[in-house]
Amino acid sequence: MTAQRHRRLILLGGGHAHIEVLRLAARRRFTGGEILVISPSAHSHYTGMIPGFVRGAYTESALTIDVDWLTRAAGGAFQEGCAAAVAADGRSVTLENGDVLECDLVSADVGSEPSGLRDVPGLAAHAFTARPLARSRALAGAIDQAIARAQRRDTAADAVAIVGGGGGAVEIAFAIRARADAAGVSLPVTLVEAKPDLLPEFESAMGRTAGRVLRNRSVDVLTSAKATSVTATEVLLADGRLVPSTVSVWLGGAAPVALTRNSGLPKDALHFWAVDSTLRSISGAPVWGAGDCVALRDFPWVPKAGVYAVREGPVLAANLRAAMTGNNHGGAVTYQPQSSYLSILDTADGRAIMRWKGHVFRGRAALWLKSFIDSRFVDRYRQGS
Ligand SMILES: Cc1cc2nc3c(=O)[nH]c(=O)nc-3n(C[C@H](O)[C@H](O)[C@H](O)COP(=O)(O)OP(=O)(O)OC[C@H]3O[C@@H](n4cnc5c(N)ncnc54)[C@H](O)[C@@H]3O)c2cc1C
């Protein structure tokens, strides 16, 4: 009988799929080696609840997942850090501080960054993004300052522009409107989307409903409007128009983070890691990935959304568990993305817009369901759950 080799698995990032890997490993430990988790923060934040946080409906702790605790529960070790590159053979990870960590298996669930972050003039200096949570916290602070100025009737008029017409951007627009309304302040809010319709990731009925409700709540909606630069007081559009904005929020799509771009692994045209349906790099190296940072070779239509990352978690866990022990006898588990999913957008007025199998509905029950699903999700990753 041969002794089993001790393997080291490095998990990069505390994204939606990795927290599920850790939760499952806590319930039934991985054998065959050690787990090291590397992420810039010991805490992850559930993005589905960020708009509610910006509105002031949730405290930070309500959407916080303690990845350090979860890692220890899984028998692993947590290290605060940021990975800069993964070697093409999957045998080492280079951190941003220059440290090189050797390993036998790597998995990345490092998310994405807003597209344009690196090349749109003025964006980095003048615009807020939603993540990491510190940026949402700063955004909420900037909105409060604008509200305070309006209450003091300072001469400088504030205005908010949100770039992006996806679900997160639409919810943030509602959240900011609600925060100003609650303070009794009239704050101009404009939503700027490059495509002809809002919510291009969903059927048009969802976008039409969101657009109607936004306009009813005095949010200006500009579609077919491509933002090209940001200053301290304006967002500039490709057709030359200027949108007044002293608080600009950039939520324009998903682009690969530096780690994904800089590692020598096969990528898709947009530089996301190309993985097969077992979530393993198509190079065959012992490298896996999930969530926004990967492109599924067999399902290129899958959008960058947390719901997919969540469902990838158990598949990733099964395949990493088998790879740790070297036991692949049953064959790797494959991921089959759901063709449709429940989506609910909080309109920050006690109601939500819900889409399920092509049907769109707006009401209080939809918000109740969203709150229930969101808090149940976070609770799954808490002590005593
Ligand atoms: C405001 C907003 C609301 C949204 N609402 C929804 C929603 O309701 N439903 C939905 O499906 N999607 C939603 N999305 C999209 C969703 O947030 C993303 O698709 C999802 O977070 C992707 O999950 P992930 O697991 O890939 O990565 P993430 O959840 O983004 O996690 C990435 C992790 O990797 C870490 N990390 C980053 N870089 C490195 C590195 N170099 N080294 C190590 N660790 C690193 C990060 O700190 C983080 O812990 C929303 C997005 C936004 C902006």
The ligand as an SDF file (V2000), in Angstrom:
LIG
                    3D

 53 58  0  0  0  0  0  0  0  0999 V2000
  -24.2070   46.6180   -6.3310 C   0  0  0  0  0  0  0  0  0  0  0  0
  -24.2030   45.2210   -6.8880 C   0  0  0  0  0  0  0  0  0  0  0  0
  -25.2840   44.3880   -6.6450 C   0  0  0  0  0  0  0  0  0  0  0  0
  -25.3120   43.1110   -7.1780 C   0  0  0  0  0  0  0  0  0  0  0  0
  -26.4050   42.3270   -6.9290 N   0  0  0  0  0  0  0  0  0  0  0  0
  -26.4420   41.0720   -7.4370 C   0  0  0  0  0  0  0  0  0  0  0  0
  -27.5750   40.2370   -7.1900 C   0  0  0  0  0  0  0  0  0  0  0  0
  -28.5420   40.6410   -6.5220 O   0  0  0  0  0  0  0  0  0  0  0  0
  -27.5600   38.9760   -7.7100 N   0  0  0  0  0  0  0  0  0  0  0  0
  -26.5090   38.5190   -8.4540 C   0  0  0  0  0  0  0  0  0  0  0  0
  -26.5510   37.3770   -8.9060 O   0  0  0  0  0  0  0  0  0  0  0  0
  -25.4320   39.2720   -8.7060 N   0  0  0  0  0  0  0  0  0  0  0  0
  -25.3710   40.5360   -8.2170 C   0  0  0  0  0  0  0  0  0  0  0  0
  -24.2750   41.3270   -8.4760 N   0  0  0  0  0  0  0  0  0  0  0  0
  -23.1260   40.7410   -9.2090 C   0  0  0  0  0  0  0  0  0  0  0  0
  -22.3270   39.9440   -8.2060 C   0  0  0  0  0  0  0  0  0  0  0  0
  -21.9240   40.8050   -7.1560 O   0  0  0  0  0  0  0  0  0  0  0  0
  -21.0860   39.2900   -8.7850 C   0  0  0  0  0  0  0  0  0  0  0  0
  -21.4230   38.5820   -9.9380 O   0  0  0  0  0  0  0  0  0  0  0  0
  -20.5220   38.3360   -7.7310 C   0  0  0  0  0  0  0  0  0  0  0  0
  -20.0880   39.0530   -6.6020 O   0  0  0  0  0  0  0  0  0  0  0  0
  -19.3830   37.5320   -8.2570 C   0  0  0  0  0  0  0  0  0  0  0  0
  -19.0290   36.6420   -7.2500 O   0  0  0  0  0  0  0  0  0  0  0  0
  -17.6070   35.9890   -7.2010 P   0  0  0  0  0  0  0  0  0  0  0  0
  -17.7270   34.8010   -6.3170 O   0  0  0  0  0  0  0  0  0  0  0  0
  -17.0860   35.7960   -8.5640 O   0  0  0  0  0  0  0  0  0  0  0  0
  -16.6510   37.0830   -6.5460 O   0  0  0  0  0  0  0  0  0  0  0  0
  -16.8730   38.1230   -5.3390 P   0  0  0  0  0  0  0  0  0  0  0  0
  -18.0820   37.8390   -4.5620 O   0  0  0  0  0  0  0  0  0  0  0  0
  -16.7070   39.4750   -5.9410 O   0  0  0  0  0  0  0  0  0  0  0  0
  -15.6290   37.8140   -4.4250 O   0  0  0  0  0  0  0  0  0  0  0  0
  -14.3090   38.0120   -4.8560 C   0  0  0  0  0  0  0  0  0  0  0  0
  -13.3770   37.7960   -3.6960 C   0  0  0  0  0  0  0  0  0  0  0  0
  -12.0350   37.7510   -4.1410 O   0  0  0  0  0  0  0  0  0  0  0  0
  -11.2250   38.6280   -3.3800 C   0  0  0  0  0  0  0  0  0  0  0  0
  -10.1280   39.0420   -4.2590 N   0  0  0  0  0  0  0  0  0  0  0  0
  -10.1500   39.9480   -5.2500 C   0  0  0  0  0  0  0  0  0  0  0  0
   -8.9490   40.0200   -5.8500 N   0  0  0  0  0  0  0  0  0  0  0  0
   -8.1440   39.1260   -5.2170 C   0  0  0  0  0  0  0  0  0  0  0  0
   -6.7980   38.7170   -5.3790 C   0  0  0  0  0  0  0  0  0  0  0  0
   -6.0110   39.2590   -6.3150 N   0  0  0  0  0  0  0  0  0  0  0  0
   -6.2920   37.7700   -4.5490 N   0  0  0  0  0  0  0  0  0  0  0  0
   -7.0710   37.2100   -3.6200 C   0  0  0  0  0  0  0  0  0  0  0  0
   -8.3590   37.5420   -3.4160 N   0  0  0  0  0  0  0  0  0  0  0  0
   -8.8970   38.4830   -4.2100 C   0  0  0  0  0  0  0  0  0  0  0  0
  -12.1950   39.7230   -2.9580 C   0  0  0  0  0  0  0  0  0  0  0  0
  -11.7300   40.4240   -1.8500 O   0  0  0  0  0  0  0  0  0  0  0  0
  -13.4350   38.8830   -2.6420 C   0  0  0  0  0  0  0  0  0  0  0  0
  -13.3320   38.2660   -1.3710 O   0  0  0  0  0  0  0  0  0  0  0  0
  -24.2260   42.6300   -7.9520 C   0  0  0  0  0  0  0  0  0  0  0  0
  -23.1290   43.4580   -8.1860 C   0  0  0  0  0  0  0  0  0  0  0  0
  -23.1040   44.7380   -7.6580 C   0  0  0  0  0  0  0  0  0  0  0  0
  -21.9060   45.6100   -7.9320 C   0  0  0  0  0  0  0  0  0  0  0  0
  1  2  1  0
  2  3  1  0
  2 52  2  0
  3  4  2  0
  4  5  1  0
  4 50  1  0
  5  6  2  0
  6  7  1  0
  6 13  1  0
  7  8  2  0
  7  9  1  0
  9 10  1  0
 10 11  2  0
 10 12  1  0
 12 13  2  0
 13 14  1  0
 14 15  1  0
 14 50  1  0
 15 16  1  0
 16 17  1  0
 16 18  1  0
 18 19  1  0
 18 20  1  0
 20 21  1  0
 20 22  1  0
 22 23  1  0
 23 24  1  0
 24 25  2  0
 24 26  1  0
 24 27  1  0
 27 28  1  0
 28 29  2  0
 28 30  1  0
 28 31  1  0
 31 32  1  0
 32 33  1  0
 33 34  1  0
 33 48  1  0
 34 35  1  0
 35 36  1  0
 35 46  1  0
 36 37  1  0
 36 45  1  0
 37 38  2  0
 38 39  1  0
 39 40  1  0
 39 45  2  0
 40 41  1  0
 40 42  2  0
 42 43  1  0
 43 44  2  0
 44 45  1  0
 46 47  1  0
 46 48  1  0
 48 49  1  0
 50 51  2  0
 51 52  1  0
 52 53  1  0
M  END
$$$$
